[in-house]
Amino acid sequence: MIGRSRGKIPSHKVDILYGIFGLIIFIMAVMALSNPDENRVLFPFIFFFAFILRIFHFIERRMEDGKEKYFQIIVAAILLILSVISGISLWT
């Protein structure tokens, strides 16, 4: 029993999900910033995938008390608003 942690068993599925979304955001950001004129359509998707990542983080930690829980929702809402605004500005 030495070396075992007490409490909640860590979920490797969530870690893999974070890694996949983080890699997608990183690849899109590199593509968008390397040639912004041709790849400007990626910016709404970058903000949207960051929004999804924040929501997963909130769902994972929704049982915690304190202000950080509400901070995650505020950041997610800001990212969603940025995604919508950048999408509207590109497609109108």
Secondary structure, DSSP 8 states (H G I E B T S, - for coil): -TT---SS---HHHHHHHHHHHHHHHHHHHHHHHSTTTSTTHHHHHHHHHHHHHHHHHHHTTT--SHHHHHHHHHHHHHHHHHHHHHHHHH-
